[in-house]
Each structure stands twice: as structure tokens, then as C-alpha cells.
Amino acid sequence: MEKLLEILNNLHPEVDFLSQERLINDMILDSFDIVTLIAEIGEVFDVTISAKYIIPDNFNSAKNLYALIQKLEEEN
């Protein structure tokens, strides 16, 4: 989770990603942020986030995003 928080904080240092649960719904993350996140997560965690996982629920919170990363790591 620490690595993910570092990636998120590099995008938006002003956001408290541990408590925020509406990153997409509140438009904190935009489409460019999502593309950046997907690329950096792929590089750091060695996973591929395919199109079927690019849904708001997976990106609305750091917790949800980390759960997705863990799921993808288990599939590898």
C-alpha cells in the first residue's frame, strides 16, 4: 500500500488518499491521472490493468485500487 500511496501522492500531494473514497466521483482523479496510474502501477507492481478493470469503483479509493493490485498479483 505504501508504494501505491507514493504514486498517488506524486499525482496529487494535496489529497488525503487514506480517507478519500470518492476519487472518481468527486473528480479528484481525471482520465489523464488514470492513464498515469495504470502505467506506474504496471511498472512498480508488475501487473497489467486491462480495460475490464478500468471502472470507477476500482479507482474511487486507494483501498479499492490496492485490492485490485493484489487481485492482479495473485492472477500472475
Backbone as a printed PyTorch tensor [residue, N CA C, xyz], in Angstrom:
tensor([[[  0.8270,  -1.1940,   0.0000],
         [  0.0000,   0.0000,   0.0000],
         [  0.8730,   1.2600,   0.0000]],

        [[  2.0260,   1.1570,   0.6460],
         [  2.9100,   2.3160,   0.7370],
         [  3.3630,   2.7970,  -0.6500]],

        [[  3.7060,   1.8610,  -1.5130],
         [  4.1390,   2.2260,  -2.8630],
         [  3.0020,   2.8860,  -3.6420]],

        [[  1.7980,   2.3620,  -3.4790],
         [  0.6390,   2.9450,  -4.1550],
         [  0.3820,   4.3590,  -3.6550]],

        [[  0.4520,   4.5650,  -2.3490],
         [  0.2400,   5.9040,  -1.7830],
         [  1.2920,   6.8790,  -2.2960]],

        [[  2.5000,   6.4050,  -2.4740],
         [  3.5580,   7.2550,  -3.0200],
         [  3.2240,   7.6860,  -4.4530]],

        [[  2.7490,   6.7440,  -5.2540],
         [  2.3500,   7.0600,  -6.6320],
         [  1.2130,   8.0850,  -6.6250]],

        [[  0.2060,   7.8450,  -5.8040],
         [ -0.9400,   8.7560,  -5.7290],
         [ -0.5290,  10.1400,  -5.2320]],

        [[  0.3190,  10.1820,  -4.2160],
         [  0.7650,  11.4660,  -3.6750],
         [  1.6010,  12.2540,  -4.6690]],

        [[  2.3100,  11.5570,  -5.5450],
         [  3.0560,  12.2620,  -6.5950],
         [  2.1090,  12.9480,  -7.5800]],

        [[  0.9330,  12.3560,  -7.7810],
         [ -0.0620,  12.9570,  -8.6790],
         [ -0.7580,  14.1470,  -8.0270]],

        [[ -1.1840,  13.9550,  -6.7770],
         [ -1.9570,  14.9810,  -6.0670],
         [ -1.5380,  15.0320,  -4.5990]],

        [[ -0.4490,  15.7470,  -4.2880],
         [  0.0400,  15.7780,  -2.9040],
         [ -0.9440,  16.4170,  -1.9190]],

        [[ -1.9070,  17.1590,  -2.4060],
         [ -2.8670,  17.8490,  -1.5380],
         [ -4.0130,  16.9580,  -1.0600]],

        [[ -4.1090,  15.7510,  -1.5800],
         [ -5.2310,  14.8540,  -1.2710],
         [ -4.8260,  13.8450,  -0.1900]],

        [[ -5.7170,  13.6140,   0.7610],
         [ -5.5200,  12.5720,   1.7670],
         [ -6.0970,  11.2770,   1.2000]],

        [[ -5.2560,  10.4900,   0.5800],
         [ -5.7150,   9.2830,  -0.1060],
         [ -6.1450,   8.1710,   0.8480]],

        [[ -5.7420,   8.2370,   2.1100],
         [ -6.1620,   7.2170,   3.0660],
         [ -7.6260,   7.3740,   3.4610]],

        [[ -8.1320,   8.5910,   3.4370],
         [ -9.5220,   8.8060,   3.8520],
         [-10.4840,   9.0530,   2.6870]],

        [[ -9.9670,   9.4490,   1.5550],
         [-10.8170,   9.7860,   0.4030],
         [-11.3630,   8.5140,  -0.2530]],

        [[-12.6810,   8.4710,  -0.4410],
         [-13.3010,   7.2950,  -1.0480],
         [-14.1350,   7.6200,  -2.2810]],

        [[-13.9560,   8.8230,  -2.8150],
         [-14.7210,   9.2350,  -4.0000],
         [-13.7930,   9.9530,  -4.9960]],

        [[-12.6670,   9.3500,  -5.2590],
         [-11.6710,   9.9800,  -6.1170],
         [-12.1800,  10.2370,  -7.5270]],

        [[-12.9580,   9.3150,  -8.0430],
         [-13.5290,   9.4730,  -9.3850],
         [-14.8140,  10.2940,  -9.3030]],

        [[-15.6990,   9.9000,  -8.4010],
         [-17.0000,  10.5760,  -8.2830],
         [-16.8590,  12.0650,  -7.9870]],

        [[-15.8590,  12.4330,  -7.1850],
         [-15.6360,  13.8440,  -6.8580],
         [-14.6620,  14.5150,  -7.8190]],

        [[-14.3110,  13.8020,  -8.8820],
         [-13.4330,  14.3100,  -9.9440],
         [-12.0660,  14.7740,  -9.4360]],

        [[-11.5480,  14.0720,  -8.4450],
         [-10.1940,  14.3420,  -7.9510],
         [ -9.1890,  13.7570,  -8.9380]],

        [[ -9.5080,  12.5640,  -9.4390],
         [ -8.6890,  11.9420, -10.4810],
         [ -9.3990,  12.0910, -11.8180]],

        [[ -8.6490,  12.5210, -12.8180],
         [ -9.2350,  12.6370, -14.1560],
         [ -8.6600,  11.5460, -15.0580]],

        [[ -9.0480,  11.5570, -16.2910],
         [ -8.6360,  10.4930, -17.2100],
         [ -7.1170,  10.4450, -17.3950]],

        [[ -6.4660,  11.5990, -17.3810],
         [ -5.0070,  11.6100, -17.5140],
         [ -4.3550,  10.9830, -16.2850]],

        [[ -4.9240,  11.2540, -15.0980],
         [ -4.4150,  10.6390, -13.8700],
         [ -4.5600,   9.1280, -13.9270]],

        [[ -5.6760,   8.6500, -14.4490],
         [ -5.9210,   7.2100, -14.5380],
         [ -4.8930,   6.5540, -15.4510]],

        [[ -4.6340,   7.1740, -16.5880],
         [ -3.6420,   6.6330, -17.5260],
         [ -2.2700,   6.5870, -16.8530]],

        [[ -1.9090,   7.6490, -16.1540],
         [ -0.6320,   7.7030, -15.4400],
         [ -0.5690,   6.6200, -14.3660]],

        [[ -1.6590,   6.4890, -13.6100],
         [ -1.7150,   5.4640, -12.5620],
         [ -1.5340,   4.0600, -13.1330]],

        [[ -2.2400,   3.7660, -14.1990],
         [ -2.1600,   2.4370, -14.8110],
         [ -0.7230,   2.1370, -15.2320]],

        [[ -0.0660,   3.1130, -15.8390],
         [  1.3190,   2.9150, -16.2900],
         [  2.2610,   2.7240, -15.0960]],

        [[  2.1380,   3.5820, -14.0880],
         [  3.0420,   3.4920, -12.9430],
         [  2.7910,   2.2450, -12.1010]],

        [[  1.5330,   1.8780, -11.9260],
         [  1.2060,   0.6600, -11.1820],
         [  1.7750,  -0.5480, -11.9170]],

        [[  1.6360,  -0.5570, -13.2340],
         [  2.1960,  -1.6490, -14.0310],
         [  3.6920,  -1.7720, -13.8460]],

        [[  4.3670,  -0.6440, -13.8150],
         [  5.8190,  -0.6260, -13.6730],
         [  6.2570,  -1.0490, -12.2660]],

        [[  5.6190,  -0.4940, -11.2440],
         [  6.0240,  -0.7390,  -9.8610],
         [  5.6020,  -2.1220,  -9.3700]],

        [[  4.3730,  -2.5190,  -9.7020],
         [  3.8310,  -3.7780,  -9.1810],
         [  3.9070,  -4.9320, -10.1790]],

        [[  4.3460,  -4.6580, -11.4000],
         [  4.4630,  -5.6650, -12.4480],
         [  3.1300,  -6.3810, -12.7110]],

        [[  2.0760,  -5.5740, -12.8450],
         [  0.7500,  -6.0830, -13.1940],
         [  0.2150,  -5.2710, -14.3760]],

        [[ -0.7480,  -5.8390, -15.0690],
         [ -1.3960,  -5.1450, -16.1690],
         [ -2.8620,  -4.9540, -15.8160]],

        [[ -3.2990,  -3.7040, -15.8110],
         [ -4.7040,  -3.3970, -15.5460],
         [ -5.4030,  -3.3260, -16.8970]],

        [[ -6.1470,  -4.3760, -17.2200],
         [ -6.8350,  -4.4250, -18.5070],
         [ -8.0970,  -3.5580, -18.4650]],

        [[ -8.6530,  -3.3230, -19.6260],
         [ -9.8100,  -2.4320, -19.7700],
         [-10.9910,  -2.8450, -18.8990]],

        [[-11.1790,  -4.1450, -18.7000],
         [-12.3340,  -4.5880, -17.9140],
         [-12.2540,  -4.1500, -16.4560]],

        [[-11.0470,  -3.8030, -15.9810],
         [-10.8830,  -3.3540, -14.5960],
         [-10.8840,  -1.8270, -14.4520]],

        [[-10.9450,  -1.1320, -15.5690],
         [-10.9200,   0.3310, -15.5150],
         [-12.3550,   0.8340, -15.3490]],

        [[-12.8240,   0.6990, -14.1160],
         [-14.1660,   1.1420, -13.7400],
         [-14.0470,   2.0400, -12.5140]],

        [[-14.9760,   2.9630, -12.3300],
         [-14.8790,   3.9040, -11.2100],
         [-14.6810,   3.2480,  -9.8480]],

        [[-15.3740,   2.1590,  -9.5680],
         [-15.2460,   1.5060,  -8.2580],
         [-13.7990,   1.1300,  -7.9370]],

        [[-13.0620,   0.6960,  -8.9160],
         [-11.6710,   0.2960,  -8.6750],
         [-10.7430,   1.4740,  -8.4290]],

        [[-11.1470,   2.6660,  -8.8350],
         [-10.2790,   3.8380,  -8.7240],
         [-10.8160,   4.8980,  -7.7550]],

        [[-11.9230,   4.6300,  -7.0930],
         [-12.5250,   5.6210,  -6.1920],
         [-11.7610,   5.7910,  -4.8820]],

        [[-10.9600,   4.8060,  -4.5100],
         [-10.1830,   4.9340,  -3.2810],
         [ -8.8650,   4.1750,  -3.4220]],

        [[ -7.9000,   4.5760,  -2.6160],
         [ -6.6210,   3.8700,  -2.5970],
         [ -6.8310,   2.4280,  -2.1440]],

        [[ -7.7440,   2.2390,  -1.2150],
         [ -8.0420,   0.8940,  -0.7030],
         [ -8.5500,  -0.0080,  -1.8290]],

        [[ -9.4930,   0.4720,  -2.6220],
         [-10.0300,  -0.3150,  -3.7330],
         [ -8.9580,  -0.5870,  -4.7890]],

        [[ -8.1630,   0.4200,  -5.0640],
         [ -7.1160,   0.2710,  -6.0660],
         [ -6.0780,  -0.7450,  -5.6010]],

        [[ -5.7420,  -0.7060,  -4.3170],
         [ -4.7820,  -1.6750,  -3.7840],
         [ -5.3600,  -3.0940,  -3.8220]],

        [[ -6.6420,  -3.2240,  -3.5350],
         [ -7.2910,  -4.5370,  -3.6200],
         [ -7.2110,  -5.0800,  -5.0450]],

        [[ -7.4040,  -4.2070,  -6.0280],
         [ -7.2830,  -4.6160,  -7.4300],
         [ -5.8550,  -5.0740,  -7.7310]],

        [[ -4.8780,  -4.3350,  -7.2640],
         [ -3.4700,  -4.6920,  -7.4900],
         [ -3.1860,  -6.0680,  -6.8950]],

        [[ -3.6640,  -6.3000,  -5.6770],
         [ -3.4550,  -7.5990,  -5.0320],
         [ -4.1060,  -8.7290,  -5.8300]],

        [[ -5.3040,  -8.4800,  -6.3220],
         [ -6.0080,  -9.4790,  -7.1340],
         [ -5.1990,  -9.8050,  -8.3950]],

        [[ -4.6880,  -8.7610,  -9.0540],
         [ -3.9290,  -8.9630, -10.2770],
         [ -2.6070,  -9.6730, -10.0030]],

        [[ -2.0040,  -9.3720,  -8.8670],
         [ -0.7590, -10.0620,  -8.4990],
         [ -1.0080, -11.5530,  -8.2740]],

        [[ -2.1400, -11.8750,  -7.6640],
         [ -2.4720, -13.2810,  -7.4150],
         [ -2.7260, -14.0360,  -8.7130]],

        [[ -3.2680, -13.3340,  -9.7180],
         [ -3.5500, -13.9670, -11.0070],
         [ -2.2940, -14.2790, -11.7900]],

        [[ -1.2050, -13.5780, -11.4970],
         [  0.0560, -13.7860, -12.2340],
         [  0.7240, -15.0530, -11.8660]]])
